């Protein structure tokens, strides 16, 4: 069965507070980086998945995002699927 490299990027929905991002953004000017705005901190989840094809791999990953990986009340996600070539 083919193997796929999966990457899920999870970000806060617009309007949801990002305390970690706000803290880093406030600290940057004191380090000489006063030109940074709209800083957001997101999370990335990477894993390998066996599936019949890329469509099935993406569908399973989206289901996992809806059930456990992301909080749909405050987060949005994107999924990238790449087939791994066996050596």
N, C-alpha and C positions, 0 to 999 in steps of 0.2 A: 504494500500500500504506500502511496506517495507520502512524503513528509513535507511539512510547510513551516517556514519561519513566520511567526505571527508577532506583530507589534501593535499594541493597543495604546493610544495616547488619550489621556483623560484630563480634561480641563474643567474649570468651574464655568457654569452657565453665566451669561451676562447678568450683571446686577448682584451676583452672589459675592459676598466678602471673601477676600483672599488675604488673610492676616499675614501669612508668611511672605507673600509677594510684597505687601505693603511695607513690611519691616525691612526687607532687603532694599526696596526702592528708596526708603527714607535714609538708609545707611550709605548708599552709593555716593551722594554728593560729598560727604566727609572723606571719602577715599579718592576724590578727584574725578568722579564720573557724574557730573551734574547734568549731563545731556540725555539721561535715560528716563523714559516715562512709560506708563502703562505696563509695568513689569508684572508678569503672572508666573506663578510656579505651578507646574503641572506634574503629572506622574506618567511614567511609561512602564508598561508591563510587556515583557517579551517571553515567548515560550515556543516550543516545537510541538506540532500537532500532526498526527496521522489522520488522513481523510481520503476519501475516494477521489476528490478533485478540489481545485481552489474554491469553487462555489460552495461546496460542502464545508470546507475549512472556514470560510468566512461566515457562513450561516451559523455554525457551531460557536464561533467566537462571539458573534453578535448576541446569541442566546446567553452565553456566559456573562457578557457585559450587562445585559438586562437583569440577570439573576443575582450576580455577586460581584463582578469586577468594578462596576460603576454605580454610583447612587443617582438615579435618574431625577431625583428632586433637585439636586444642586450641581450635577455634573453632566457633561456631554463627552462623547468619545468618538474616536476614529479608528478604523481597523486597516492594517496593511498586511497583505498575505503574499509571501514569496515562496515558490517551490524550491526545495533543497534538492540539489543534484547529488546522487549517490556517487562516491568516488570510484 
